[in-house]
Amino acid sequence: MPPRTKKPVATGPSTMKELKDTLWKAADKLRGSMDASQYKDVVLGLVFLKYVSEAFDVRRTAIADELRADGYRDDQIEPLLDDRDEYVGHGAFWVPESARWSHLAKHSKGEYVIGGQERSIGLLVDDAMDLLIGANPSLRNALPHGFNRGNVDQRRLGELVDLLNNIRFFGEGASRARDLMGEVYEYFLEQFARAEGKRGGEFYTPPCVVRTLVEILEPTAGRIYDPCCGSGGMFVQAEKFLEAHHRDKTALSIYGQELNERTWRMATMNLAIHGLNGNLADRWGDTFALDMHPLVEMDYVLANPPFNIKDWARTEGDTRWRYGVPPLRNANYAWMQHIIAKLAPGGMAGVVMANGSMASNTNGEGDIRARLVEADLVTCMVALPDRLFRSTGIPACLWFFADDKGVGKGGAVDRRGEVLFIDARGLGTMIDRAQRELTPEDIAKIAGAYRAWRGRESAQGEPYADVPGFCASVTKDAIKKAGYALTPGRYVGAAAAADDGEPIEEKIQRLTTELMAAFDESDRLQTEVKHQLGRL
């Protein structure tokens, strides 16, 4: 029977920024000749293993304390510490003895001998991953391997194990530990996305864009789905929304699918870290080729599909193409129709798309867009500022769909036959030379306009009204006259000039007088310059 583990000592970085920066610098040493995607696996896998092992230790100590308070002696407590239900029932994974962090930390320096065989720290971590998967079927296929490959520097891997050993996630309780680990994991995802450039967009959507989607849809209960879920950021942000509004996070049932194997693993670990029970299917897979959640209708869909993909599994007779067969060389309208096909009665969806999707008439896309408008499925279009996505320079927008734009949930205003257009291109703040970010105030302005339009309470508590240059509610007839183009700038007009109280006739006369005076002064200066040049 293994001895009860001691609580880890909290040393090392003291602030969240120091913690994240220290971890990243240490992890970055591992890169070397390693492939970027494998590098992610190694670092995030190790951080995940540290977190679940520490959660196990904390729960083990809590069980002993509870039993001791009930009058049990230590010799009676020890056998009861291996009741797996006491861990799983409290949100902790069962961690076998040889997979526990204390065992890894003990052997982090170089190679050692077990059963007459030399074992490196990389082999030990691989074994720990196998043991963890064996004890927790929900992690099957989700955890990475390959920690002992030739391009993994074993010395530096051991150094990272040592560093993690000196950091305690559970210093302020289980809920704070989960938040802390979640922040670290999300920080790492962001750093990896930056490091990988364009490819980073495959698994990472800027948090401010995700928050905008969530604040508009306001997912509170039911099924939530992402058909290209990346690392699971949409689900994590939905959970944060529930927490901010003091709602039960178990009220949302999570469904997701992801094509890339490594990204699917990242999503699985991300949900586990945040304590979310999600159905991401048993493995990764192509949403177009095989829907992993057939016949399941969704109350909310949030997605950031890859923009303008040209090579995708297209079948002309697919029942999802209710509004027209998407073109062979662009999957944008395939994603949108798949998402619409998944909506339950009263369901809503928010989708990130390339700007071209709003007005393209290539290969029948304009016809599909016209049918979507005529079917009254489009609720809102948001034009986003540039440079929000570090991974791509393609301008982006948000599409929102609703199965029913009538009175609907929460007594919303009947908006059948109308679409709300929001031009948010003037919002956002540059956070560095390459990237812009929507501030909380920007997100509140966008979401507030939509909520007011739907008759929900906006941030200002005021009824909806068009704002020139920012938002406009437009009828289907007006959209039809515009050729079914859905670009917000076409409809919101220019921002109204501020009224300074000066009558327009007087202002024109004054400005004309000032302009003539400027012309006269220009002529005088020109004459003076010529005179001075003549003297030279």
Salt bridges, closest charged atoms under 4 A:
ASP21 OD2 - LYS17 NZ 2.75
ASP28 OD1 - ARG31 NH2 2.88
ASP41 OD2 - ARG262 NE 2.58
GLU54 OE1 - LYS50 NZ 3.06
ASP65 OD1 - ARG68 NH1 3.30
GLU66 OE2 - ARG59 NH1 3.29
ASP74 OD1 - ARG68 NH2 3.17
ASP75 OD1 - ARG73 NE 3.12
ASP82 OD1 - ARG60 NH1 3.40
GLU86 OE1 - ARG59 NH2 2.99
ASP127 OD2 - ARG119 NH2 2.02
ASP130 OD1 - HIS145 NE2 2.45
GLU159 OE2 - ARG155 NH1 2.67
ASP162 OD2 - LYS109 NZ 2.43
GLU183 OE2 - ARG176 NH1 3.44
GLU186 OE1 - LYS240 NZ 3.05
GLU186 OE2 - HIS274 NE2 2.95
GLU190 OE2 - ARG194 NH2 3.13
GLU196 OE2 - LYS40 NZ 2.68
GLU196 OE1 - ARG199 NH1 3.99
GLU202 OE2 - ARG199 NE 3.92
GLU215 OE1 - ARG451 NH2 2.57
GLU218 OE2 - ARG451 NE 3.36
GLU218 OE1 - ARG456 NH1 2.47
GLU239 OE2 - LYS249 NZ 3.87
GLU261 OE2 - ARG265 NH2 2.73
ASP291 OD2 - LYS342 NZ 2.79
GLU316 OE2 - ARG314 NH1 3.63
ASP318 OD2 - ARG320 NH2 2.71
ASP376 OD1 - LYS405 NZ 2.73
ASP386 OD1 - ARG436 NH2 2.87
ASP414 OD2 - ARG416 NH2 2.46
GLU418 OE1 - ARG415 NH1 3.07
ASP423 OD2 - ARG425 NH2 2.63
ASP432 OD2 - ARG390 NH2 2.60
ASP500 OD2 - LYS507 NZ 3.06
GLU502 OE2 - ARG510 NE 2.92
GLU514 OE2 - ARG510 NH1 3.15
GLU521 OE2 - ARG524 NH2 2.72
